[in-house]
Amino acid sequence: MKFISKISLFLSIFLFLIHVPVFAQGGMDLPIGSSLVATPKEDPPLDPAEEDDPPKIYDEEIAARTNSIIYVLDCSGSMALPCEPYIDSTGNVAYGTRLDRAKSELVASINSLSEDFNFNVIAYACDVRQWQIATRKAEYVNKVSAIAWVQALWADGGTGTGPAVVLALHDETNFTIVLLSDGAPGCGELNAISVHFEMIRAHNTHGVVIHCFGIGAFGAFEQFLRNVASSTGGRYRSV
């Protein structure tokens, strides 16, 4: 009986031990919520360098309201006047006319557009020409085509700023215009400055922002560009 009792006691102790919780080394419990269970990782914030840069021209960032922009370039006779030396799109010092520099800046701006942008280019003297009848995606083939079109432009004639901007305003999918001009509107009209300003104001029915760059503009001609910019929520810069 004593032998059987000892065996029963041994079995009881053994069964007790195998049901005791396992302790961590050193007599401490394993931490609750151990990192042994993987937790999902949040995506890191987007690095600003990975975001699309806004359009730029004359080193000025253009606050485009949407991913669309239309450039309007003055090609009147006064744009054939010489300008100060400038850095061209290849990074070299260049000498040329107001139009030469404006074309160089425009080419650089087109090249820098991200592919999700839509764009168009309008050029004018007293006549108005456009690269395409509507904006196009800023894909490589379209950039090449637009740049070739810009490079072939020349300076001649009067300054039909109003009709050129109105043509850009006809595109109701676009809300940002960049106007490059020496600021002297007129193709034979009396009171040309007020006529062209009113023309732009009357046709801007869907709230397009017009940023103006005055190329050697001064006096009343510069004020015309300032007024166009300020009246549409755009910015003016003298270049």
C-alpha positions as CSV (number, residue, x, y, z in Angstrom):
1,M,0.0,0.0,0.0
2,K,2.8,2.4,0.9
3,F,4.4,1.7,-2.5
4,I,1.1,2.4,-4.3
5,S,0.6,5.6,-2.3
6,K,4.1,6.8,-3.3
7,I,3.3,6.2,-6.9
8,S,0.0,8.1,-6.6
9,L,1.8,11.0,-5.0
10,F,4.5,11.0,-7.7
11,L,1.8,11.0,-10.5
12,S,-0.1,13.9,-8.8
13,I,3.1,16.0,-8.6
14,F,3.9,15.3,-12.2
15,L,0.4,16.2,-13.4
16,F,0.6,19.4,-11.4
17,L,3.9,20.4,-12.9
18,I,2.9,19.9,-16.5
19,H,0.0,22.3,-16.0
20,V,2.0,25.1,-14.4
21,P,2.4,28.2,-16.8
22,V,5.8,28.6,-18.4
23,F,7.8,31.5,-17.0
24,A,10.4,33.5,-18.8
25,Q,14.0,33.1,-17.9
26,G,14.8,34.9,-14.6
27,G,11.3,34.3,-13.1
28,M,9.5,37.1,-15.0
29,D,6.4,36.7,-17.1
30,L,6.6,37.3,-20.8
31,P,5.2,40.8,-21.6
32,I,1.6,41.1,-22.5
33,G,1.1,42.1,-26.1
34,S,4.5,40.8,-27.1
35,S,6.0,42.1,-30.4
36,L,6.0,38.5,-31.6
37,V,2.7,39.3,-33.2
38,A,3.2,41.4,-36.3
39,T,1.3,44.7,-36.6
40,P,0.5,46.2,-39.9
41,K,2.8,49.1,-41.0
42,E,1.3,52.4,-42.2
43,D,2.5,53.7,-45.5
44,P,5.2,56.4,-45.0
45,P,4.2,60.0,-45.9
46,L,4.9,60.9,-49.5
47,D,8.2,62.6,-49.8
48,P,7.7,66.2,-51.2
49,A,10.4,65.4,-53.8
50,E,8.2,62.6,-55.2
51,E,5.2,65.0,-55.7
52,D,4.8,66.6,-59.1
53,D,6.4,70.0,-59.2
54,P,4.1,72.9,-60.2
55,P,4.7,74.5,-63.7
56,K,7.4,77.1,-63.8
57,I,8.4,80.0,-66.1
58,Y,11.0,82.6,-65.6
59,D,11.8,80.7,-62.4
60,E,8.4,81.5,-61.1
61,E,6.1,78.7,-59.9
62,I,2.7,78.9,-61.5
63,A,-0.2,78.1,-59.1
64,A,-2.3,76.1,-61.5
65,R,-5.9,75.5,-60.2
66,T,-6.1,72.2,-62.1
67,N,-3.7,70.1,-64.1
68,S,-4.2,72.3,-67.2
69,I,-2.4,75.4,-68.5
70,I,-2.5,77.5,-71.6
71,Y,0.4,79.7,-72.6
72,V,-0.3,82.9,-74.6
73,L,2.7,84.4,-76.2
74,D,3.1,87.9,-77.7
75,C,4.8,87.8,-81.1
76,S,4.3,91.4,-82.1
77,G,7.0,93.5,-83.7
78,S,8.1,95.1,-80.4
79,M,9.1,91.6,-79.2
80,A,12.0,91.8,-81.7
81,L,13.7,94.4,-79.5
82,P,16.9,93.2,-77.9
83,C,16.8,92.0,-74.3
84,E,19.4,91.7,-71.5
85,P,21.7,88.6,-71.6
86,Y,19.9,85.5,-70.1
87,I,20.4,81.9,-69.3
88,D,18.8,79.7,-72.0
89,S,17.3,76.3,-71.7
90,T,20.7,74.6,-72.1
91,G,22.2,76.6,-69.2
92,N,24.3,78.9,-71.3
93,V,24.4,82.7,-71.5
94,A,22.4,83.8,-74.5
95,Y,21.9,87.1,-76.3
96,G,18.9,87.9,-78.4
97,T,15.5,89.5,-78.5
98,R,12.6,89.7,-76.1
99,L,10.9,87.0,-78.2
100,D,14.0,84.8,-78.1
101,R,14.1,84.8,-74.4
102,A,10.3,84.3,-74.0
103,K,10.6,81.3,-76.3
104,S,13.5,79.9,-74.3
105,E,11.5,80.3,-71.1
106,L,8.4,78.7,-72.7
107,V,10.4,75.7,-74.0
108,A,11.8,75.1,-70.5
109,S,8.4,75.4,-69.0
110,I,6.8,72.9,-71.4
111,N,9.7,70.5,-70.9
112,S,9.1,70.6,-67.1
113,L,5.4,69.7,-67.2
114,S,4.5,66.4,-65.7
115,E,2.6,64.0,-68.0
116,D,-0.6,64.3,-66.1
117,F,-0.8,68.0,-67.2
118,N,-2.7,69.2,-70.2
119,F,-1.4,72.2,-72.1
120,N,-1.7,74.4,-75.2
121,V,0.2,77.3,-76.7
122,I,-1.3,80.4,-78.4
123,A,0.8,82.9,-80.2
124,Y,-0.4,86.3,-81.5
125,A,0.3,89.6,-83.2
126,C,-2.8,91.0,-84.8
127,D,-3.6,87.5,-85.9
128,V,-3.9,84.6,-83.5
129,R,-2.5,81.2,-83.9
130,Q,-2.7,78.1,-81.7
131,W,-0.6,75.0,-81.6
132,Q,-3.7,72.8,-81.1
133,I,-7.4,73.4,-81.1
134,A,-7.6,72.0,-77.6
135,T,-5.2,71.2,-74.8
136,R,-3.1,68.0,-75.1
137,K,-1.4,65.7,-72.6
138,A,2.1,66.7,-71.7
139,E,3.5,63.5,-73.2
140,Y,6.9,63.4,-74.9
141,V,5.5,63.4,-78.4
142,N,3.3,66.4,-77.7
143,K,6.1,68.3,-76.0
144,V,8.4,67.8,-79.0
145,S,5.6,69.0,-81.4
146,A,4.8,72.1,-79.3
147,I,8.4,73.1,-78.8
148,A,9.1,72.8,-82.6
149,W,6.0,75.0,-83.1
150,V,7.2,77.6,-80.6
151,Q,10.8,77.7,-82.0
152,A,9.4,78.5,-85.5
153,L,7.6,81.7,-84.3
154,W,8.8,85.2,-85.3
155,A,8.0,88.7,-84.2
156,D,6.0,91.0,-86.5
157,G,2.8,93.2,-86.5
158,G,0.6,94.7,-83.8
159,T,-0.4,93.3,-80.4
160,G,-3.8,91.7,-80.3
161,T,-3.7,90.6,-76.6
162,G,-7.4,90.7,-76.1
163,P,-8.5,88.4,-78.9
164,A,-5.6,86.0,-78.1
165,V,-6.6,85.7,-74.4
166,V,-10.3,85.4,-75.4
167,L,-9.4,82.4,-77.6
168,A,-7.7,80.8,-74.6
169,L,-10.8,81.5,-72.5
170,H,-12.9,79.6,-74.9
171,D,-11.5,76.3,-73.5
172,E,-13.8,75.8,-70.5
173,T,-11.8,72.9,-69.2
174,N,-8.8,75.2,-68.5
175,F,-8.6,77.5,-65.5
176,T,-5.0,78.8,-65.7
177,I,-3.5,81.1,-68.4
178,V,0.1,82.4,-68.6
179,L,0.4,85.6,-70.6
180,L,3.8,86.6,-71.9
181,S,3.8,90.1,-73.4
182,D,5.6,93.4,-73.6
183,G,2.3,94.9,-72.5
184,A,1.3,97.3,-75.4
185,P,-2.0,96.1,-76.7
186,G,-3.5,97.5,-79.9
187,C,-4.3,96.6,-83.5
188,G,-5.6,100.0,-84.7
189,E,-8.4,100.4,-82.0
190,L,-9.0,103.7,-80.2
191,N,-8.4,103.4,-76.5
192,A,-6.8,100.1,-77.1
193,I,-5.8,99.4,-73.5
194,S,-9.3,99.7,-72.1
195,V,-10.9,97.9,-75.1
196,H,-8.6,94.9,-74.7
197,F,-9.0,94.8,-70.9
198,E,-12.8,94.9,-71.2
199,M,-12.7,92.2,-73.9
200,I,-10.8,89.9,-71.5
201,R,-13.0,90.7,-68.5
202,A,-16.2,90.1,-70.4
203,H,-15.2,86.7,-71.7
204,N,-13.7,85.4,-68.5
205,T,-17.0,83.8,-67.4
206,H,-15.7,80.7,-65.6
207,G,-13.1,82.3,-63.3
208,V,-9.9,81.7,-65.1
209,V,-6.7,82.9,-63.3
210,I,-4.4,84.8,-65.6
211,H,-0.7,85.2,-64.6
212,C,1.1,88.0,-66.5
213,F,4.8,88.4,-67.3
214,G,5.7,91.9,-68.6
215,I,8.7,91.6,-70.9
216,G,10.3,95.0,-70.8
217,A,6.9,96.5,-70.1
218,F,6.6,100.0,-68.5
219,G,4.1,102.8,-67.8
220,A,0.5,102.3,-69.0
221,F,1.5,99.1,-70.9
222,E,2.8,97.5,-67.7
223,Q,-0.3,98.7,-65.8
224,F,-2.5,96.9,-68.3
225,L,-0.9,93.6,-67.5
226,R,-1.0,94.3,-63.8
227,N,-4.7,94.9,-64.1
228,V,-5.4,91.8,-66.1
229,A,-3.6,89.7,-63.4
230,S,-5.1,91.3,-60.4
231,S,-8.6,91.3,-61.7
232,T,-8.5,87.5,-62.2
233,G,-6.6,86.5,-59.1
234,G,-3.3,86.1,-60.9
235,R,0.1,87.4,-60.3
236,Y,2.2,89.9,-62.3
237,R,5.9,89.8,-62.7
238,S,8.2,92.1,-64.6
239,V,10.9,90.3,-66.6
